[in-house]
Amino acid sequence: MFFGKKKFKLAAFLAGGFLACSLFTGCGESGGGGGTASADEIVVGSNFELTGNHAQYGSNAAKGLKLAVDEVNAAGGVNGKKIKIVEADSKSDTAEAVNAATKLISDNKVVAMVGPAVTASVIAESQVATDDKIPVIAPAATNPDVTVDNGTVKPYIFRACFIDPQQSEVMAQFAVNPKDKGGLDAKTAVLYIDSSSDYSKSLGKIFKEKFEADGGKVLMEEFFVAKDQDFKATLTKLQGANADVIFVPAYYEEVGKIIKQARELGITSAILGTDGWDDTKVVEIAGAEALNNTYFCTHYFEGDAEVQDFLKAYEKAYNETPNVFAALGYDAGKMLVDAIQRGGDTSEKIRENVETIKDLKVGTGVITMDAKTHNPIKGIVVLENKGGVRELRAKIAPEG
């Protein structure tokens, strides 16, 4: 397994290159006990945030999903049938996510769905999908509660990404590991958390637990709210703690501003984060020099040979570099396509086939589905920002 209480194996690497990744949506049919593909097409649902505060995430994930489906359709489809995506807009709102899922199931008769991008909206739609026995693949929802409820796996809900505990545990271990083992040899840390985000709060909590269990000490915790613009007053308080590292598990818009303002205040400590950092726009916001001595974990490294096919295909299709949401949307699409190709002509068969995915090549690497948790077993990388370029600092393989 790759998460839980097991130790991670960190291997230090030095390699130049940018990181890109992405995520997207799904498919499904008919409510009331699942659906069956028609004679000439297989209808799947894409339920993403195309408008609203999370549109940047959802729209990119949708592109990744579409690419995965376009590829199989261009190759002749599945047993002569084309996969048709019906797109819905969850509008970055949990209630709208439920409405969109309900419409996709009842009106469009989808056999499966992909999306939304954010945790809260996936959790909101999961009851509708479960009641109607329609499998859902969440590309980027990292909270453990997405696929498990009070210790019991949700039978129709899956994900394409690793989960929050994995990210926080990897970054805490990376922080405390000695430098000769690829880490930062940190003894103290402060946390700067987005109090409006369950994602950020969960990551902060787990990082603190792991960091202190490994012998470090968290000296201070401070909070901000998404869309804040001025962080200097709180950063000044954090500066006073003189900690070795600052952990900021948040999304790239706020992260870029926080890093920029921290460096303007003279804060030189290492700043650490998670996959919410993973967008090239963070360089535009913070500036290349300010990003020096910052590190974050994410889903793959652009320099790896195994991701080149995806990168080239995405850039050819959209004339742009994919971000993490686009990559994960593509992964979710590949998972869905694989389930359909292995005889998934009904919602129930698709569910069974997603649950038994093994050594499937997707955009970000190779994954196997853990049937007990509906989480993929996959690798994770730690990247260092250096001179505006992302370099591979550590690569962690899933440990069985």
ABEGO torsion letter per residue (X at the ends): XABEABBBBBBBBBBBEBBBBBBBBBBEBEBGGEBBBBAABBBBBBBBBABEAAAAAAAAAAAAAAAAAAAAAAAGEBGGBBBBBBBBBAGGBAAAAAAAAAAAAAAAGBABBBOBABAAAAAAAAAAAAAAGBBBBBAABABAAAABBGGBBBAABBBABBBAAAAAAAAAAAAABBAAAGBAGBABBBBBBBAABAAAAAAAAAAAAAAAAAGBBBABBBBBBBGBABAAAAAAAAAAAGBABBBBBBBAAAAAAAAAAAAAAGBABBBBBBAAABBAAAAAAAEAAAABGBBBBBABBAABAAAAAAAAAAAAAAGBBBBAAAAAAAAAAAAAAAAAAAGBABAAAAAAAAAABBGBBBAAEBBBBBAAAGBBBBBBBBBBBBGGBBBBABBBBBBX
